[in-house]
Amino acid sequence: MTDIRGPRVFEADDPKLIVPSSPPPDEDFTPEDPQRTARSSRGASIGGIFLSAVLGLVSLTLAASFTGFISAALAREDWIGWTATSLAGIAVLTGLVIVLRELIGLVRLGRLTRLRRDADTALRTNDRALERKTVAALTSALRGRRELAWNVTRLDAHASDIRDPGELLRLADRELMAPLDAAARRLVLKSAKRVLVVTAMSPMVWVAMLYVMVENVRMLKGLATVYGGRPGALGALKLGSLVMGHIVATGGLAMTDDLVGQFLGQDLMRRLSRRLGEGAFNGALTARIGTAAIDVTRPMPFLDADPIRVRDLLPELLRRDAKPSKA
């Protein structure tokens, strides 16, 4: 029996009559790829797991074979065992020497940074005791340099006559840092010229870029050696990171590009070949890295000595009669 409903009376705001509305569709919604969803649900692919397992087995096999060979060679009492023992001793000894040299290089770089920090503090606070201590440490670090023997003697002879704060650091800047700045400037210019010529003449881009990287690393190590650092491989990496941070902080890359454009001129840049333009830019960039390395490795700020800037190096670097120097 069907129940026939009769008319009913209800209010317009009865909550039973309000139907919740569905949320609006997301305009940025895109349906997922079924194949991608299936791959993500499986996790890592079977092929990747297989290659990882094979590479792990090959590495373990090579390591076990090498270890077994060394153990067997050292256990023998004939000439093979004696040779293996001698080679192992030489490897351990040279490894210790390399590690010790790297540590000494890092200590020397830290000494340069500490001298620069003490010099800045002495100038800012007019601390005469710290100033004399800094100059004494700098003189002690450079006293064994034969090319600075006369300069060190002059500094020692006039150091006792100075009374005003800051003047002793200025004297050290003139007597000790100015000759080293001249050597650093020549080193940067030679590296920049070599980079310019190799980049312009290299038939392959990757060869030129590899040479630019090697030349810049050699230049950084040479500049640190000029100022008394003599870093190793780890020291060169640390110095490179400091130089890059200095360049980024000072906006040196954009400045180098602007200087090259201003020096050569827009019309001349259009007339130059692409290789020569790349060589000019890479040479100027090497000069910029070199000047930043001088600012980082120099144990004193520029006081009476003239600072080395890229704009002073570019005219000599991009001169038509400039020839690359031999390494």
Buried (B, 14 or more C-beta within 10 A) or exposed (E): EEEEEEEEEEEEEEEEEEEEEEEEEEEEEEEEEEEEEEEEEEEEEEEEEEEEEEEEEEEEEEEEEEEEEEEEBEEEEEEEBEEBEEEEEEEEEEEEEEEEBBEBBBEBBEBBBEBBEBBBEBBEEEBBEBBBEBBBBBBEBBEEBEEBEEBBEBBEEEBEEBEEBBBBBBBBBBBBBBBBBEBBBEBBBBBBBBBBBBBBEBEEEEEBEEBBEEBBBBBBBBBBBBBBBBBBEBBBEBBBEBBBEBBEEBEBBEBBBEBBEEBBEEEEBEEBEEBBBBBBBBBBBBBBBBBBBBBBBBBBBBBBBEEBEBEBBBEEBBEEEBEBEEE
